[in-house]
Amino acid sequence: MTKMPSKNAKVLTIGGQETLPGQQYIIEIPVAPTYTHDNLSISLKVIRGKRPGPVMFVCAAIHGDEINGVEIIRRLLKDPLLERMRGTLIAIPIVNVYGFINHTRYLPDGRDLNRSFPGSSRGSLTGRIAQTFLNEVVAHCSHGIDLHTGARHRSNFPQIRANLADEATLAMTEAFGAPLAIDAKIRDGSLRQAAGDMGVPVLLYESCEALRFDETYIRAGVKGVLNVMRHLGMLRKSRARIKPPVISRSTSWLRAPESGILRVLVPLGAEVEKGQTIGFIADPLGVSEVDVVAENAGIVIGRTNLPLVYEGDALFHIAEIGGRTNWQVDEFHENYGPVEDELDPEDLSQAPIAG
């Protein structure tokens, strides 16, 4: 059962530092030093509203090469709406500092942080960081948003992955305003699982590719976090109507039927039909050519960006949707894409953003 949103305690201690309502803090939480004894820490920004309310964390770069969320958090922290916020926002732009420094998904011990929760104080480096993050951040929170991207050479269309069977999580998902939501099973060792066991509902926002920024997807992420804060009562409600996401309860990867050079025929976010040719694979001499055919109807939520493929490589990630939907991918890009003569990409007021 999800616990009710907690209210601001007068004193909230994070990383050994006391924080008070109406104040902002930058807190460094030490993690294990490197083998050269260079000290590393996880940097947090804590913004406490003057009035009580929920305590929400927003984090990115649990996988160190997934940097789109780092920029989302940077822009979020500059938003003037936070000056009138209720409750507490804990922002952690870079959780996996080791991976971020080295442009890699994993930590030096080769483990995946998002498969290592709740961690252990006597475990490996990854397990120790997982436990530190739970104890120093998640344990103080009532809600959370975890920002991710696709892997290297794979792009994801903006989507929420969450346990939609939980009422609080479903309400946050609907408030976020992403075009699509996946009712994703909770993976063992994930932050979502560990936070859920503590009664903290967490959304996972997926967009873009590892080691890349995407302006449209960044804008959608910033707006989505603010929408969730409005839903929770941390920010003033907006009169704008948020379009509910299309829900998918099943996804599958379409794999290469043979090795060769891939030509992609559909963009991210495209709605495809079963039996539709969505790409083809040819040999360098142009002698043979094989169609890549969709095995199920649905929406392309992920795809490879590498044109050189081996037989069996994952090419397209398709979210299956039941029945007919009013899927309008062009509307999403119109709402969040930068305008032609825009000078400041951080000025969201210059583009017509729904919700």
Summary of the structure (lengths in Angstrom):
residues: 355
radius of gyration: 20.8
end to end distance: 29.1
largest distance: 72.3
contacts: 1206
relative contact order: 0.13
helix: 24%
strand: 31%
